[in-house]
Amino acid sequence: MLDSAGQPGSGLGAVVTGVDDVDQCIAIILTTPKGSDVLRPTFGTDLWKYIDAPISEAGPAVVREVTQSITQWEPRVKVLSVTTLPLTGVVAQPGAHVEITVAWQLNLGSAPSPAQNTSVTLASPGQAG
């Protein structure tokens, strides 16, 4: 993520490149609600619709939503898997309800690249997170 000088992990400031850039782009796609970018109304995901649904019901919809959005908006990667984990008693990020982890690899064409993971935590709209 973008970090400010002297504050690693702050998420603001310096530009990232390479695999870190792709990781950041995936996180942005996953945490941007569709319709919130007025110049690209289909950018992002509708994951917020599934936050309070039981994982057994929401799981397949989340996998579909994540895979379709990343395939559309981040052509540099191939999605390998999507996992969801419900969160309870979260102290570090109050209001978080679910963690979504995407395993992916760069689309290099010839030789497969090492698998990478991007994880985001999501909360219900209007809550901290």
N, C-alpha and C positions, 0 to 999 in steps of 0.2 A: 504494500500500500504506500501511498504517498506519505512521507514523514517530514516533519519540520526539522530544521537544523538543531542538533542537540537534544531532540526529543524522539528517540527511536520508538516506533509503535504508535505515534500520535495520529498518523493517517493524514497529515497535512504537509505540504511543502515540496520536497524534491521529486523529480520525475524518475519513474522506474522504467526499466527496459527489459527486453528478452522475455523469459518465462515469467518474471515478476509482473511485467506489463499484462501478459495474457491472464494471469491469476487475478490481477486487479480488475480487468475488463469483465471477467466472468462474475466476480463479486458484485460489480456495478449492475450488470444485467439482472442478477438474481434479486437484488435489493431495490430495484426501480419498479414501482407499480406501472403497469401499462396505462397509458393515457396521461402520465405526469410530465412527459417530455412533449411539449406542444408541437415541436418541429418533427418529432418522430412518434406519433401516437401509439404505434404498435411496439415500440421499444420497451423491453423489460419483460416482466412476468405478471401473472395474476395469482401468485402464490398466496397472497394475503387471504384469498377466498377459502383456503384450506387450513388456516392456522388453528382454528378451534375445533375442527372436525376430527373424529377418531382416526388415528393413523391407519387402521385397517381399511377405512373408506377413502381417506385422502391420499394414501401412499401412491397408488397407480396414477392418480391425477397429477400429483406433484412430479413424479418421474416424467410423465408426458410433457407437462408444462416446462420443466427445466430443460429437457432434451430438445424440444422444439425451439425454445428461445435461444439457447446457446448455439444450436445449429444455424439458426437464422442470423444471429447478430455477432457471432464469433467464428468465422469460417476457418480460422487458424487452428482449430482444435477438433478432435473427435471425442465425443463423450463415451466413456467406457462403462460407467455406472453412476447411479444416483442413490444415495441412502438418506433416510430421514430418521431423526432421533428426537422424541419428545423430551423437553426439558422441564424439570420441576425444581423448585427451591433454588432458582438461579440468583446468586448474589452479585457476581461480576457484571451481569447485564440484566438488571431488573426489567421485567416485562417480557423477556424472551420466552417463546413457547416451543420453538422447534429449531433444531440444527439440521441444515441440509449440507451434505458433502457430495461433491461431484468429483469423480475420478476421470481424468482426461489425459490425452496426449496430443502433442503437436502434430498437425497434418503436414508431414514432410514429404509425402508421396512415396519415396523409395524405402528407406529404412525406418522402422518404428522408433519413436523416441521414448525415453523413460516416462512412465506414468507419473502424473502429478495429481494433487488433491487441492481443491478449493472448498472451504467451509464457510458458511454464513449462518448467523442466527437471526430468526425473524420473530417479531412480536405482532400482536393484534394492532390494527391501526389506532393511533392515538395514544399508544403506550410507549414508554421508553424502550429503546432498543436499537 
